[in-house]
């Protein structure tokens, strides 16, 4: 799989693809090098490496939330 094919996948699928390399005994950097991605690519895709679990995980955060929608400052605090 090349970088373009990888980036077209959904985040959980990206994590699964990288974890195949981890399961074969490669390090985090070696797995990323096999596909040709860097940390910026993974951060944009919301895929992170969990050191405690030793594998890649997808942490998708969807939707838009505006926590400051009260611009009049009349909301109870």
N, C-alpha and C positions, 0 to 999 in steps of 0.2 A: 504494500500500500504506500502510495506517495503522499506528500504533504497536502496536495489539493483534495485528494479523495478523503483524507483524514479530516480536514477542516469542514467538509461537507456533511459529516456525521453529526448526530445529536450528541450532547455532552455525555450522557451515560454510555453511549456506544464508543466514544473516544476513550473514556476511562477503561472500558473493557479491552479495547485494542491495545492500549499501553500495558495493561495488566498481563496480557499474554506474554509479553517480553519479561516482565517482572517474575512471573511464574517459571520462566525458563532459566532464571538465575541471573538476569541482567540487573544492573543498578538503574536508578531513576534516570540519570543522564544518558546511559547507554540505550535505554528504552526510547527516550526522546530522540536520540540521534538516529535510531533505526528508521524513524518516520520523517525526520527532518524538521521537527518543531522545537521551539524554544519556550522559555517560561512565559513570555508575552503572549504567545499563541494560546497557551493553556489557560492563562489568566482571563483572556478574552472569552474563552470557551467555558469558563467556570469549572475547570478541571484542576484539581489540586492533588499533591502527593501527601498522603498521611504517613508521617514518619512512625507514629505509634502502631499503625496497622501494616505498614510496609507496602502499600499499594496506592494506586490512583483512585480518586473518588470524584464524582460529579456533584457539585454543590449548586445546583441551578436555583436561581432566585428569579421568579417571574413576576411580571406585572409592574405597574407603576403606582407608587404611593406618594402622595403629597402630604407630608406630616405638618406642613405649615400652610394649610389652605385658608386659614382665617387671617386675612390680611387687614381686617378692621380692628384687630386686637380686642374684640368684644367677647371672645370665648372665655368661659370660666377656666380659671387656672388651677 
